[in-house]
Amino acid sequence: MKASAQEGRRVLALDLGSSSVRALVCDAAARPIPGLLARQPIQLRQTDDGAGELDADAYVAALVACLDDLQAAGALDGVELVATSSQWHSVLAVGSDGSAVSPVLTWIDTRARPTHAPADPAAFHERTGAWVHPLYWTAKVPWLRARLGSSAVRFVGLPDYVRGVLLGDDATSLSMASGAGMLDLRGRCWDTEALELAGLSPDAAELPALDDTPRALAPRWHRRWPALRQALWYPAVGDGAASNLGSGCSRPDAVAVTVGTSAALRVVHSSDHPPPSPTVWRYRVDADRLVSGIAFSGGGVLHAWAVQLLRLDPDAEPGIPPGTSGLLAVPLHAGSRPPGTAPPGSGLVAGLSLDTSADEFLAATMEGVALEAERALATLEKLFGTSLDVVLGGGAVDASPWWQRAFAATFDRPVRIADDREVGARGAAALALGLDLPRPVDEVRPDPEDAARMAQVRTKYAALRALTRD
C-alpha cells in the first residue's frame, strides 16, 4: 500500500461489516483511490441455537489496525472528513463506564423472542418502519437484560460503541437508530411505545443520544493518527442506505438490488411518499431522506452453500442457461427477514430426480434468489407507483456474470451493474461530501429466450411460494 499525491479533498470511508472491517481513502468525487485500502477479517461466532455474535473490543482493535496501516502508508495525509457505513440492527450492552458487558448481537442472531406486541401493529409499523421481531432491539434488549441483570446499564449499537471509543461520545445517528426498529421516523425521536415494549424508561436514558452532528477524534488518539486530528467524523449511516447512495440510487425512480451474503432491494425517497406497505421496512438515510426496502437472508450465502454441497470450485457458475434447470428453489434456507418468521431450514427445492445434475441444482438455487427479488420488485413498484430503474450490485453478483444474466431475464428488463464493489463506503463518503453520485452506465440486457423461459418459471414459482409459510 503506497499513498500517492492527489489534489482535492480526501475522505476516509469506514465500512463496519459483519465479516470484515475496511478503511479506504476516497477523493473529492467519492471515488476510492487505488491502493489506499486496509482490511481486517472479523470473526463472527455462530451456533446452532441462533447466535450471531461479535466481540466489540476485538472489532474496535481490527478497525484501529486498519487505521494504523493507512497511517503507516501516509494514506491519511490530507483527510478532512471521515464517513462510516455500518451494519444495521446490531446491539450490545455496556456498563456504567461505557465498556462492553455483552457480545454484539448482529442481525444474524435470532435467539431473542418478542415478549410483547404493540397495541396496533399496523400503526407501529407506520411510525417506526419496523415490526416487533427478533431482528430489532424491541426483542433483543429484553433478551440481553434478562441474561445480564444489573450489569447492563445501557444499550448501544456497534457503530455507537466504536464512536464512543474513538470520539469519546457514543451517540447514535438517526440512520442507525432507525435500523434498531425503535425510532419514530417522522418525529426523529425514540418511539414511546417501542421503549415500553423493550422495557426501557420513557426518557430513553438507557439508549444512546440521537445526534447527527459531526465530531472530532478524541485527544487520546491524536499522537497515533496525527493526520486525523482536524478531520470531521460524520455520523454513521446504515449500510443499506449507504449502498443506495454509492450506486447512484438516491432518488425514488431507482431501486438498488444488492446481493452480498444476504440480499435486499431498496429505494431512497423523501418523507412525502405513502406509508410502507405491510411487507416493506422503512429506515432513515439522514434527517431529510428515508429508505424503504425488502431484505432476504438468502443471497450469496446460498451460492456458497450450494458449491460446497456439490464440491464445486468456490466461484463455480452454472453451465446451463437460466430457466433450463427443471427445478424450483425457494431460498429460505437461512430463514426469512422481517416481517417473515420462517426459521432457518425453511428452504425448498422441488423437481429433484435421480438425473438432476450439479449444474441444474446450482442454477435453480441462484434463480431462486432472483425470483424472490422479482416479487419484492413488484411490491416496491406498486408502492411507488412507477417502473423502477434497476441497479444490481454486491459482491456475489459482481463476481457472477451468470447471476447478472439471470436477474435481467427474471426482471425482463435491462439492469445496470454497479461499477464499484465498495458501494457502501463510497455512499457514506458521498453523503459526507454532499454529493449525488451518477448511476452506472454498464448494463446487462435480457436475452429474449432467457426471459421467455424465466416467465414460465415465475408462474410455477409463484404457485410453490404460495405454499410456504413465511
N, C-alpha and C positions, 0 to 999 in steps of 0.2 A: 504494500500500500504506500503510495507516494503522493503527497499533495502537490498540485501544480498551481502556479499563479493564475488567478482568474479575477476579472474585474466584476464589480456589481455586488449586490447584497448576497450574503450566504445564509442559508437556513440549515440548522441541524435538525433533521427529522428522525424521531424515535418511533419505532414500531414495537409495541409491547404485545407480542403474540403468545399463544399457548404452547407452541413447540420451539420457539426461538425468540430472542430479543435482538433487534437490529438498530443500528445507528448509522445514518448516512447523511452526507452533506449535499444540499441542493443549491442550484444557482438562483438568480433573481427571477427566473421563469418557472421555478419549482421543478426543474429537471435534475435528477440525480447526477452528480459529477462522477464520471467513470473512475473507479479505483478508490473512491473515498467512502468505503462501506466497511463496517465492522459488525460481526455477528457472533452470538454465543448461543449454543443449544440450551434448551430448557428441559429439565426432567419432570414430566407430568406423572404423578402417581395415580394409576387407575387400578381398581379392584373389581371383583365380580359383584360386590354389593352396590355398585354405582358410584364409587368415589372417583373424583377427578380433581386432584389437589396439586397445588404448587407450594413450595417453600418461599415465603415472602422475602426473607433476608437473602436467601440464595439467589432469588430473582434480581434483587437490587444489586448484589455483587456481580451478576452477569452483565447488567447494564453499565455498572461502573467500569468493568473490564473493557467493554466496547468503547467507552469514552476515553479510557486510558490509551487504547490502541490508536484512536484518532488523534489524540493529543501528541503521542509519540511520533506520529507521521506528519505533524504540523497541519493536519487537516482541519483543526478547529480555528485556525487563524482567520480572522475576518468574519466569523459567525456573529450575526446580530440578533437572530431570532432562533428560538428552539420550539419546535412543534411536535406534538405527540399524537399518534394514532394508537388506541388501546383496545384490547378485547373488552367487549361489553359483558355485564352481568356478574363479574367476579365480586366476591365479598370475603373479608376476614375480620376477625375480632381483634381489638387492640386493648391493652391495659391502660391504666391511668397515666403512664409515662409515654404512651403512643407506640410502645413496642408490640409486635405481633404476639398474640397468645393462642392463635389457631393457624392452621394452614389456610391458604387461599382456596376457597371453593370456586371453581371455574364453572363456565356454562355447561361443561361436560358432566358435572356432579349432579346426580339425580336422586340422592338419598333423602332429601327433605321432602316432607309431605305437608301440604296445607292443612292447618287445623281449623281454620275458619273461612267462611265465604263472605264476599261483600253483600250488602243488603240488596243492591241492584247490580248484578254482574254487568249488564249492558252499559249502565251509566258509569260504572267503574272503568270499564274498557274505554269508553269515550273520553273520560277525563285523563286517564293515565296512558292510554295506548297499549296497555298490558292486561294480563289476567293474573289471578292468584294461582300460581303454578310453581313446580319445583325449580324452574329456571330463575325465578325472581326472589328478591330479598323478603317479600312478604312470607315466603315459606322458609328460606334459608336462615334468616336472622333468628326466628324462634327455635329452629333446629340447633343452631350454634349455641344459643343461650341455654337451652336445656342440657347441653353437654358440658358447658364451661362454667355455668353458675356465675358467681360474682366476679370472677376474673375477667369476664367480658364486659368492659366498661363502655366501649364504643364499637361501631361497625363502620368500616370503610372499604372502598374498592381498591383493587391493586394499583391503579394509577394514582389514587389519592395517597396510598402508602408511600409510593415512590416519590411523590411530590413532597410529602412530609419529611422524608429523609434528605432529599436534595435541596428543597427550598425552605424547609422549616415550617411549612404550613400545609396541612393535609386536607384543605378544602377540595371540593369536587366541582366539576363543571356541570352546566345544565345538560350537556350531551351525555356525560357519564351517568348522572343521576337519573335521567330518563330511562336508560338501559337497566336500571335497578328495578323498574316497574313500580316505582313509588312516587313519581313526580306528577304533580298537576301540570299538564303540558301548557295550558293557557295561563294559569296563574304563575307559572315558573317558580313554584314552591313545593315543598314536600306535601303530599296529599294527606289530608287529615284522616280519612278512612284507612288509607294504606298504613299509616303509622299505627293505628289501632289494631289492624289485622296482624301487624308484625310485633305487637306487644311493646311498642315504644311510646315514649311520652309525647304529649301533644306538641311540645315545643321543639321536638326533634333533637334534643340535647345529645342523644347517643349517636347521631349521624353527622357526617361532615357538613360544614357550612357550604352554601351554594355561592360560588364566586367565579366569574369568568374574567377576572382582571389578570393581565399578565404580571408575573412576578420575576424577581431576580434570584440568582443562585445564592444559597446560604453562604455566609463568610467562611465556614469551615472547609469549603471545597475550593476556595479561591487559589490557594497555592497549588492545588493538584491540577486544576484546569484554568490557568490564568486567562486564556483566550475567551472563556465564557463568563468572565467576571461582570461584564457590562451587558451581556445578552439578556433579552427579554424572553421568559419562558411562558408560552401561551398555554391556556387550559387544554387538557386532553379532549380529543373528540373520539367518539365511538368508531371502531374500525369499519363498520358497515357504512356509516356516513362518510368517513374519510375515503373509502374506496370509490364511492359515487363521485366525489369531488375530483379524485385523482384520475378517473376515467372519463371526465367531461360530462358526467350525468348530473348536472347541478340545477336542471330545470325540469318541470313536470311533463315534458314531452319525450323524456328518455328514461329507460329502465336499465340499471346495471344488473347483469346476471353474472354472479360471481361463483365460481366453483373452485374452492380450495379443498381443505379437509371436509368441510361441510359445504352447503350451497345456500344461496339466497338471491332474491330479486328485490330491488329497492328503487323507490322513486323519491327524489328530493322536491319539496314544494313549500309554498308559503302557508300561512295559517288560515287562508280563506277558502280552503278546499273542504269537501264534506267530511264528516267523521269517518274513521276507519270502518270498513265492513267487518263482519264478525270474525273472519279468519286472518285479518291483517293487523300486524302490530304497527305502532307509531311511536317514534322517539324524536328527540331534538338533535339537530345538527349544531345549532347555536341559538342565540336569543331570537333570531329572526326567522329561521327556517326549520322545517320538520322533515323527517324521512319516514316513509311508510313502506312496509315490505312483508314478505313471507319467507321464512327460512326453513331449511331441512337439515337434519343430522347427517343424511347420506349425500356425500359428494365424492371428492377424490378418495375418501377412505374406502369406498366401495370398489373402486378400481384396484386399490392396493390390496384389499381383501381377496378380490377375485384372482388376481395374478399370483398371489401367494397360494391360494387354494389350488389353482390349476398348475402350479410350479412353472410359471412363465417368467420371462425377464420382467423386472420392475417397470420398465417403460413399454411393455408389450401393447400393441394395438390390434384390434380385430382385423382379420384378413378377408372379411366379407363386407358388402355394402350395408348401410343402415336399412333396417326393415326386412332383412332376409333371414334372421335367426330362427324364426318359428317359435320363439319363446316370448313370454311376458314376465318382467321383473318389477315388482312393487318395492321401491327402495327404502323400506322401513326397517332394514336390518339393525340399524343403530337406534331405533325408536323414532318418535316424532318430536317436533318442536311445538311450542305453544301456538294455538290452544289445544293441539292434539295431545293425547295422553297415551299413545301406543308405546309400550315399553320396548327396550332392546329385545331383539328376537322376533319382531313382527314382520320381517320381510317375507315376500312370497316370490317364488319362481314357478310359473305354470308352463306346461308343454314339454317337460323333460321326457326323453325317451332313451333307450339304450344306444341310439345312434347320435345323440346330442354331442357335438364337438366342443372343444375348448373355445374355439373362435365364436361359436354361437352363444355359449354361456357368457363370455366376456362382452360380446356385443349387446346382448339383452340387458346385462347389468348396467352398462353405460347408457343405453337407450332409456332405461327406467328413470334415470336422473333427469334426462331431457324431457321425458313425458310428464314427470311430476312438475318440472319447471313450466311446461306449457300450460298446465292447469292453473298455476299461480299467475302466469302472464295474463290469462283470460280474466282472472279476478281483478287484477290491478287495472287492466284496460277498462273494465266495466266501472270501477271506482272513479277513475279519472276521466272517463268519457271520451277516450281518444285512442288511436293506434300509437303505440309507443316505439320509439327508435331504440333498438336493442344494442347494447354494448356488452360483449362477452369477455370476461376476464377471470383472473385467478390462476394460481399455479397449476392446477390439474388440467384445465382446458388449454392453457398456454402451451403446455407440453404435449398436447394431443391434437394433431390435425384431424384425426378421425372423429373425435368428440365435437370439434368445431363444425365439421360436416354434418354430424347427426343433429346438432342443435339447429342449424339452418334448415335442415329438412323437416324436423319436428315442428318448428315455428312456421315453416313455409314462408320465409321472408329472409332478406339479407340480414346478416348480423355483423356488426362492427367488432373488430378484435382489438382489445386494449393493447396499447403499444409499449407498456412498461409493467413488469411484474411487481414493482414496488408501488402499486397504485395507492395503497393506504398511506404510506409515508409521504408520497407525493401529494395526496389530497390534503393531509394535515399541513404540509408546507404551503400549499396554495391558499388554504384558509388563513394562515398567519400572514401571508403576503397580501391578502385581499384580492386574489386572482380568481378568475373564472376560466378554467382550462378548456381548450377546444376538444371536441370528440375525435377519436382516432379516425383515420382515413381508410385504413385497410379493412376489407370486409370479405366475408365468405357468402356467396350466393347459393341458394339451394339448387341441387341437381333435380330437374323435374321428375326423374324416375325415383330418386330417393324420396322426394316429397310425396309422391303418389303412394308409395309403399307405406310411409310413416302415417299417412292419413288413415289407411286401413288399420294400422297398428293402434292408432289413437282410439279408434272406436272400440276395439277389443279391450284396450287398457282401461277405458272408462268403465266398462262392464265389470271387469275384475276389481278395479279400485273401489267400486260401489259396495263390494262385499267385505271390504276391510273395515275394521273398527279403528278409528283414529280420532 
